[in-house]
Amino acid sequence: MRETDEDDLIPRDMNTTPLQQDLLDATTTLCNALAQSPQIIAAKARIGLFFQNPDATKLFEEVNAYGEELRSKHLAGMPPTEEEIEKFDKLRASVIENELARGFLEARQSVDGLLATINQYLGMSIDMGRAPTPEEVEESAKRAASASCSCGGDCDGDCSCGGDCQCEGEGHEHGDDCCCKH
């Protein structure tokens, strides 16, 4: 391992932290493996097909614009009407029915999931001082999903995420601690 120059540790840009050579080499290896993975290649192909089809991209832009319009209206204190919700649901169904738009969404979800998993490994490596095992990453992901999922104290046995809601303590009352058990 080479000695570290003082200049190597000084960020040249506030948004970028320079990497020491060993980290740069490992990052380059990871980036090349990621770029060449069949999952990424397939996702990029599906995304490319979507962007080459003006009808699919227009449909997607339309549902996003209308969704943002409804969101802005809601944030301004004006809940959307039944007709507006119905229109949005129809637009969203059109996107799902469109093979290219659906493929784009699935490809983005695949890439986002892969990046989230890689970030999970990286974060756990920093915390643990070593690379985590796949089992440790899976367990951590389950804990995070469980912690972010709750019935909000309105326990009817089912959580909104599809897991089983289980309440802490006896004599559950609305507002008591409920949690999702996967």
Salt bridges, closest charged atoms under 4 A:
ASP8 OD2 - ARG2 NH2 2.67
GLU68 OE2 - ARG71 NH1 3.64
GLU84 OE1 - LYS73 NZ 2.72
GLU86 OE2 - LYS90 NZ 3.62
ASP89 OD1 - ARG92 NH2 2.82
GLU106 OE1 - ARG46 NH2 2.55
GLU136 OE2 - ARG130 NH2 2.64
GLU138 OE2 - LYS142 NZ 3.55
GLU139 OE2 - ARG143 NH1 3.90
ASP176 OD2 - HIS172 ND1 3.94
